[in-house]
Amino acid sequence: MSVTIKFLGGAEKVGSLGMLLETWGKRLLFDYGLTPTDPPEYPLPAPRVDRVFLTHAHVDHSGMIPWLCGHKDAIVHTVPPTIDVSLLLAEDSNKICGIEGYPQPYDKHDIAQAEMNFRPLRYGQTKRVGDIDVIPRSAGHIPGAAMYEIHGEEVMLFTGDINTTPTRLVEGAEPVRCDVLFMESTYAGREHPPREKVEYDFLAKVEEVVDRGGKVIAPAFAVGRTQEILLLLRGQGYDVWVDGMGKTITGIYQGYGGYVRDVRKLSKAMGEAKKVRGPKGRKMAMKGEVIVTTSGMLDGGPVLQYVEALKDDPKSAILLTGYQVEGTNGRLLMDTGTLDISGVREKIKMEVDFYDLSAHAGHKELVEFARETGAERVVLMHGDNREALAEDISDFAEVYLPRNGEVLRL
């Protein structure tokens, strides 16, 4: 029985991931995201499918699920916390499109339909679709991130985003033996520094800034990174404030303890931080020492209000902890020392530093993961430097680099 795949998005670059897989007379879709660029980018239209399997809630993987449910009545399987978080992000993405004047890809009825069409699936639980068994395994990326083990005539593995290095928030992913591997390549050709050193350097900088009388602004992604930073600051004795959607996401994760490495530590970290509620809370936060807030790439959210208030203070610092994509405000800050605040390019006199707290496997971890799966064929996706990874994998597997829209028979 043949297997064919077609990427509707996210094959040769990060974003808008969606992979259509057809085998044993069934059509399965893995992820269906959008890219929150300016303007947003969308995947190719999806046909009707027998089932959808969603790896995790980040919008480049989940962002078009409401459209799929509203227009195709698709049934979507995923791990429980991903359901709650992806629905929250869908509402936020639609709101942002409206604010920025872009056409909204779906409406509130589509989001409601998605909520009805989600089906929870625990790690290790088998979902049978015809003669195919699909089993989610922990991907180690964020709480609830899954990779899917697919049993048909052969065993296949679709990774979504993976991290094999344990973090304070989640354990690392373990390789799954398979014949065919569909693997992300976000950090192909790039390595991460040792995580312990990054964490040490981050805390040392916080101490330095606070000791000199400055304030630390830590822009953070609401999903995963806010929680990681709060765990890092736990027990350090700083006056920490948390603002933005990260507060709500943390509350969701606290309700799904089995998907967090240590939910008691997460709860304690959140309990130590003060929650910002409205404009008055932001004024109070400005009297604190560390502010953890969205958005992680400084493209909106409360972070710009804090930076605007502190932009001329060289004693204060902006500590970036996530990759800053080309074209974002965060990348502008790193490259030029300026930020677009309310349409005006402002010079930022605050100290700016970057700390690599990535939730993705680096190049050597991806190579080792692929090797340990024992896969004879590896399809690389979701990366803009797949060739660098292909070179190091080709000595033990046949490697494919499909393009979006291309039909590949395996």
C-alpha positions, 0 to 999 in steps of 0.5 A: 500500500503506497503512502503519499504526502503533500505539504500545504504549508511549512515545508521549506520554511517555518510557519503555516505547517500542514502535512496531508498524508494518504494511505490505506484509503484514508486522508490524514492532516497533521497540523494546519497553521498560519504565519503571523507575519505582516500581513499573515501568511496562510497554507494552501486550502485543505481538502476534506480529510478523515481526521486531523492530528494537531501537535501543539497550540502555537499558531504556526501549527494550529492557527487555521484549525477553526477554518478547517472545522468551520468550512470542512467540519473536520474532527481534530484529535490532540492532547487536552491542554492543546485544546484549551490553549489553541482556542484561546490563541485562535480568538486572539489571532482573529482579534489582532487581524481585525485590529491591524485591518487584515481580513479575518480567516475565520469567525466566532462561529468557526471557533465555536465549531472547532471547540465542538470538533476537538477530541482529546487524546492522551499521550500513549492512547491509540486512535484508530482511523480505518486500518491506521493506528495513530499514537501521540507521544511527548514532543518535549516542546511545550506542555501538551506538545505531541509527536504522532506515531503512525502505524500502517504498513510501515511505522511513521513518525510526525514530530511537529516541533520537538525538544530533546533537552529537558527544560524547567517546564517539560521533559525532553522528547524520546526518539520513537523507532520508525521506518519513515520520519517527518521531522522539523528542521527549525534550527538546522545548521544552528546550535544552542549554547548549554542551557545551564549557562544561559540560565546562569547568565540570565539570572546574573544579568537580572541581578546586575540590572536590579543592583544598579537601580534599573528594571528588567523587561523580559518580553516573553511568548505567552505559551511556554516562555512566560512559564519558563522565565517564571520558573527560572526566577522562582525563589530568587527574591525579586519583585516580579510582575507578570502581564499579558496572556501568559497569566491565562496560559499558566492557569491552563497549564496548572490544571493539566499537571500531568503535562508539566514537569513539576506543576507544584513548582509552576504554581509556586512560581506563579504565586510568587509573581504579582499579576498585572490587572489593567492600567492601574496594575501597570503603574504598580508594576513599574515600581517592581524589579522584573516585568515578564510580559507579552509579546515576545517579539515586541510586536504589540501587547503590554510590553511596548507600554513598559518600554516606552516608559523606560526607553531613556533609562540606560540602567534598565534592560530588555532581556530577550529570551526568544528568537526574533523573526525577520520583520518583527519589532524585536529583530528591529531592536536587535539590529538597530537599537530602535523600536516602532512604538505607536508608528514612531521609530524610537531610539532605545537607550536601555541595555538589550541582551539576548538569552537563548531559551529555545524550546526547539532541538538544535542541529546536533540534537536533530541529527541524533534524534533522527539516527536513534529512530532508526528511520530509513527515510527522513522527510525534513520540513518546517525549516529554511536551512534543511540542506544543512541537516540533510547533509548530516543525516544522509549517511544513515538515511534517504532524505527528502526535501519536498516543497509546498504543494508537491506530491511525494510518494514514499 
